[in-house]
């Protein structure tokens, strides 16, 4: 079953009081950019989760799914 936009709320958070507004995984101080950099650097999701244990697997999968949906909207 495909993920809907409403299902993505609460995964990423941006607040000027937390890391100057950098988008982070909700409930952490781990920037979304860290996941992107890790995946671009050929790290697996498991390696990312080991490096950032405060991020939940479900959050990572939701971010990847959101990226997929965004790409499909543009095709």
Steps between C-alpha positions, in 0.01 A plus 500: 500500500657833395578758764290816492620852570312512834697195617825696470419760764703464814804344333709811431491817705642847446514748786719812517577407861638157401821509299406836348201359313685220323250222421558218751336167573222569749610440858870517411766749403599290199472702178322349201811590300695238698278226354540636148877525538520149642301347217698695240816367664384141443412437865206272564196598702627267772834681511321834528281371784806368682670838468185687610317277750245769591350475150243223452499273197139602432609863471768416245261290293239779510755755373603270215135436417430876501787554258364230275154656501644843419693358206193317368304828512749662264505221239 
